[in-house]
Amino acid sequence: MKATDSSSYIFIANAHWEAHAFELPHLSERRWCRVVDTMQMPPHDIAEPGAEDVLADQRRYVVDPRSVVVLIGKRCIPS
């Protein structure tokens, strides 16, 4: 999938010792995709541009303890 010009980003830092669920803003015509999640094992912790995973749950994302997440909301078109 490729991103078009209109992309949005969310940066989440969870400094707590417990995981927390964060509600994601609704996107019309775009989908939330994971760019960075520091609790994922390499090489899944940082996605190559254009290879971001589309989130199965578009309403919330659980961020593990003491980790950072970057999501991109992008209009996806088949590659």
C-alpha positions as CSV (number, residue, x, y, z in Angstrom):
1,M,0.0,0.0,0.0
2,K,1.2,3.5,-0.7
3,A,0.4,6.7,1.2
4,T,-1.1,9.7,-0.7
5,D,-0.4,13.3,0.2
6,S,-2.8,13.6,3.1
7,S,-1.2,11.8,6.1
8,S,-1.8,12.4,9.8
9,Y,0.5,11.2,12.7
10,I,0.0,10.3,16.3
11,F,2.9,10.0,18.7
12,I,2.2,8.2,22.0
13,A,4.7,7.8,24.9
14,N,3.7,5.5,27.8
15,A,6.0,6.1,30.7
16,H,3.8,4.1,33.1
17,W,4.7,0.6,34.2
18,E,1.4,-0.8,32.9
19,A,0.0,-1.0,29.4
20,H,-2.7,1.6,28.5
21,A,-5.3,1.7,25.7
22,F,-5.4,5.0,23.7
23,E,-8.5,5.9,21.7
24,L,-7.7,6.9,18.1
25,P,-9.5,9.7,16.3
26,H,-11.9,8.5,13.6
27,L,-10.5,8.9,10.1
28,S,-12.8,9.0,7.1
29,E,-11.2,7.5,4.0
30,R,-7.9,6.9,5.8
31,R,-6.6,4.1,8.0
32,W,-4.3,4.0,11.0
33,C,-1.0,2.2,10.4
34,R,1.8,1.4,12.8
35,V,5.2,3.0,11.9
36,V,7.0,2.5,15.3
37,D,6.3,0.5,18.4
38,T,9.3,0.1,20.6
39,M,7.9,-3.0,22.3
40,Q,7.7,-5.0,19.1
41,M,10.7,-7.3,18.4
42,P,13.0,-6.2,15.6
43,P,12.5,-6.0,12.7
44,H,8.8,-5.3,13.4
45,D,9.6,-2.3,15.8
46,I,10.1,0.2,12.9
47,A,8.4,-0.1,9.5
48,E,10.0,0.8,6.3
49,P,8.3,3.6,4.5
50,G,5.3,2.2,2.6
51,A,5.4,-1.1,4.5
52,E,3.5,0.0,7.6
53,D,1.0,-2.5,9.1
54,V,-2.6,-1.4,9.0
55,L,-4.1,-1.7,12.5
56,A,-6.8,-4.3,12.9
57,D,-8.5,-2.1,15.5
58,Q,-9.0,1.4,14.1
59,R,-10.6,2.7,17.3
60,R,-7.9,2.1,19.9
61,Y,-4.3,1.0,20.3
62,V,-2.8,-0.6,23.4
63,V,0.6,0.8,24.2
64,D,2.9,-1.4,26.4
65,P,4.7,-0.1,29.4
66,R,7.6,2.3,28.9
67,S,7.3,2.4,25.2
68,V,6.8,4.8,22.3
69,V,4.4,4.3,19.4
70,V,4.0,6.3,16.1
71,L,1.0,5.8,14.0
72,I,0.2,7.3,10.6
73,G,-3.3,7.8,9.3
74,K,-3.0,7.6,5.5
75,R,-5.2,7.1,2.5
76,C,-4.1,3.7,1.3
77,I,-4.3,2.5,-2.3
78,P,-3.4,-0.9,-3.6
79,S,0.3,-1.1,-4.7
